[in-house]
Amino acid sequence: MIGHFKLKVKKAVVTIINNAISQGLTQKQSCEIFGIIPRKFRRWLDPKPVRTRTAWNKILEHERNAIEDSAWEPELIGKPVSHIFVHGHDSGKFFASFSTVYRTLKAKNMVEPKKHWHRKTPYISAHSLLDEGFSLLCYDGSQFRTDSGIILWAIPVMILPQRYLLHIGHSLNGVSSGDLTQSVKEAYALIPEHLTTKVIAHSDRGSAMKASSTKRVIKELLGAPVHYGRPHTPDDQAWIEAFIKTLKYHRDAPQSFKLVDDILQWLKRIPDIYNNDPHSSLSYVTPLQALSGQKEVILNQRKQNLAEARMLRYTAWKANHSIMLPAASEVVTHSN
């Protein structure tokens, strides 16, 4: 018998060998029947007690309590786990990684399971532009409908890689080339000057986006032609598509709109909400912090916080295990 076996298998083998020995076989003969050596049989007969081990970096009890208490704070109830993670670092109440915060809350059934979305099509062209240091000005149109059936189109414009929402234009019944270019112009005026030198417009192939007047105006504004995603490939514009989903299904979004003015009020509110929400693609830094150049400072501070927390856990683990060790007076030395 070679390999690892379950406990019930080991107990069954030990019982059978003991019965064989009681019938007159030697221990060696009985073990040979099962193809094991007598030493293994004796080890199975008298197994060593399992020693529980505690990882030195295991989160401490007061840290776990701080995470759970933070999740129940009024301003964080109903918010994503990312908000609780950021709150811990910003407030200094606990320093733990995002995965640790998630597992701690999940153990208490305080979060929903993660949903993993698998991207089917890579965004080769857009990502290559970002890798080369370009900023992408992304825009699209999405319709909202009032309870009475009036349609209002939202025209969000954001800048990558910071994912900062610059502006949301609007128009009734449809998106014309004029509506689109006006929204892009207003958004471009809000871009920090140091980012305007390498900006390229990126969009899908909608009729307003492909209009000759749109291409001409944007080329004059940015000094570069518009870059388009591939036909029938919405994943090439995943950033703006993801925002549109957020725009419509954000936790603070109204369930319905009685009047056009209700839609306009929501479009005015969403930039401040979205730009101050921690974003997973930004390592849970907000778009506003990324645009203002604070991202690396914040991430470095979090690394330092985690390193200090790990050291405290190691100290607590080491102190706990030193108590369990026998005292020097109890150690018996053997001499020949």
N, C-alpha and C positions, 0 to 999 in steps of 0.2 A: 504494500500500500504506500503509494508515493503521492505527496501533495498535502493540501490542507483539507480538513474534514470538520463537519459540524459537530457540535458538542454531543448531540444525541447519538451520532455514529460512534464517537469515541466511547461513550458510556456502554453502548451495545457490545462493542468489541471487548471491552474490559470485562463485562459480565460473562461473555462466552468463554474467554480465556480462563477466567477464574473457575468456571464450571469444569473446563478441561483439566485444569490443574488438580481440582478436587477428585477427578476420576482417575488420576494416576499419571497424567502426562507431566513432563517437566515444563518449567516456564519457557525455556528455549524452544522446545518442541511445539508448544502451543502457539508461540509467536511466529514460528516459521510457517505455520498453516495460513496465517493472515499476511505473511510477507512483511512483517515488521520486526525490528530488533527489540530485544528485551528492554533496552534503555528507554525506548519510546513507550513501551507498555507501562513501565514504572512511572514515567512522566504523566501518562494519561491516568494512571491509577491514583496518583497523588498530585493533582495539578496545583500550581502556585496560584495564590489569590491574585485576581486581576487588580492591578494598581491603577487607580484613576489618575489621569494626568490633566493638568490645567495649563492651558496655553498662557505664556507670560503676557501676551498682548490682549488677553481677554478683557472685554469692557467691564469696568467696575460697576458695582451696584448703584452707587450714587450717580454715575453717568447714565445708566439705564433709566433711573428714576427721572433724571433731568430731561431726557429725551421724551419720555412718556408725558411728563408734566407740560412740556412745551407744546405737545400736540393738542393739549386741552386748553391752551390759552385762547381767549375769545377771538383775537385777531388772526389766529392760525387754524381755527376749526374749519374744516372743509377745504383747506388749501392743500396743494400737492406736497409730497414728501420733500421736494426740493426746497420749499419755503422753510420747512422745519430745519433742514440741514443748514441752510444759510443763516437762519435765526440763531442757531447754536453758536456758530463762529462769530457772528456780529455781536451777539450779546455776551459771549464768553461763558454761557451757562454749561456748555459741553463742547468738546472737540472730538468729533468722530467722522469717519468717512461716510459718504452718502449711502454705500451699501450697508454699513453698520446701522445707520439710522433706519433704513428700510427694513432690515431683518428684525430689529428690535420692535418696531411698530407692527410688523407683520405677525410676530409671535403673539401679540395681543389682539390680533384680528382688527387692527386699526387702519389697514390699508388694503386696497384691492390688488390682486396679483398683477405683475407686470405683463404688458402685452407687447410682444416682439413682432415688429413689422419687418418683413424681408423685402428689400428693394430688388426688383427684377432687372432694372435697367440702370447701368452706371451713367453718371452725368460727366462723361469724359471731358467734353469741351468746356463746360462751365467751371469745373473744378480745376482744369489746367490753367484757366485764366486767373483764378484765385491763387493758385500756387505760384504764378509768375508775378504776384504782387498787385494785380488789378483789383479795383473795387467794382462790384456789379450793382447797377441801379435796376432793380426788378419791379415790375408793375403788372397789374392785371385788372380785370373787371369782374364784379360779382353782384348779382341782383338781390335786393330785399323787396318783400311784398308786404303791403299793409293789409289789415283785415278786410278793407274794402276793395282790395285788388290793385291798388296803385303800385307800380313798380319803380323803385329807385335803385340806380346802379352805384355801387361804391367802387372807387378807383384807388386802391392802396398802392403806395410807392415806398419801397424799403431799400436799404443799402446793405450789401454783403461785403465782407464776412461778418460784420458786427450784428446783422439781423435787426438793425435799428429801423423802426417805422418812422419815416420822415413826414409823410403827409397822406391824408385820405381825401381825394376829391369825390365829387358825386355828380350825377346827371339823371334826368328823368327819361324813362322809357328806352334808352339805349346809350351806347358809348360811341361818340363820334371821334374823329381824329382831333378835332379842336378840344374836346373835353379831355382827351388823354394827354395831349401835349401841354395843356394848361396845368394839369395835375403834376406832370413831370417837372415843368418849370418851377412851380411853387416848392416842390420837394428839393430840387437842385439848389435852390437858394438857401436851404437849411443845412447843406452839407458843410462840415468843417473845411476850411480852406486847404489844409494839408492833404485832404483826400480827393480834391478836385483834379489833380494832375493826371491821375490814371483811372478814370471812371469810364466804364462801358455799360451801355444800356442792354439789358437782357430780358427777353419776353418770349411768349409763345407766338403762334402764327395767326392770331385773330385778325379779322378784317381791319379793325382800327389800328392794330399794331403794324400791319403790313402796308397800310396806305402810304402812298408816295409822299404826301404832305407830312405825315408823322415821321418818316425816315429822314426827310430833309430837315425838319425843325430840330430833331434830336441830334442829328449829325452836326448842325451848326452850333447847338448848345454845348455838346460834349467834345466836339472835335474828333469824333470817331463814329463809324457806322453802327447801326443797331445789330446786336448779336442775338440770333434766334435759336430756340431749341428745335429738336428734330420733330418732323410732322407726326402727329398721333402719339406723342411721347410726353405726357404730362409730368412724368418724373424728372424731366430735364428742367422743369420750373418748380421743383419740389418745395423750395423755400417759400415762394409766394403762395403756392397752393396750400401749404401747411398753415400759413397765416390766415388765409381765407376761411379755413376750417375753424381756426381759433376765433376769428371775427364773428362767425355765426354760432358757434357752440361753446364759447367761453362760459365759465361758471357764473360770471356776472352778467352775461348777455340776457336781455329780456326774452321771454318765451314767445312773445308776439308784439306787433306794433300796430296800434290803432291809427296813428296819423303819420304822415311823412316826417313831421317834426320830431316824432319819437325816434325814427331811424337816424335823423341828423344828430340828435342828442347822443345817441350811442356811438356814432362815428366820431364825435368830438371827445368822448370819454376814453375810447379804446387805446389811442396812442400812449397816454400816460400809464394806463394799466399794463399794456403789453411791454412797453420799454422798461418797466420796473419789475417785471416778472423774471425770476431766474430761469435761464434757458439751458436745457441739457446739452445742446450742441456747443454752448459756450462754457462748458464745465460749471454750470450753475452760477454763472455771472449774468447780470442783467444786460440787455442790449445798451442801455444808457451807460453803464459802467464800461462796457467794451468800447463804445464810441469815444468816451472821454479818456481812454488810455489807462484805466485802472485795473484792467483784467489781470495782467501779470503780477501786479502788486498784491491783489487779493488772493490769487492762487498761491503765490509764494508764502503769504501769511498763513493760509490754510495748511500748507505743507508743514510749516513750523509748528502750528497748533497740534497737528496730528503727531509729529515727532515728539513733542513734549508730553502729549497724552500717552503715547506708547511707553515712554520712559517711566511715567508715573505708574502705569500698569505693571511694568516689569519690576519696579521697586516693590510694589505690593505683592506680586507673585513670589519674588525672591524672599521677602520677609515671611510670607506664609509658609513657604517650604522649609525655611531654616528652622522654624518652630517644630516642624515634624521630624527633623533629623535627631538622632539620639545624642544626648549630652556626652561630653568628652569622658566623663567619669564612668559612663556606662559601656564604653568601648572596651572589649576584652581582647588583649593581645596574646597570641600564642607563640611560644618559643620552643625550639627543639631541645 
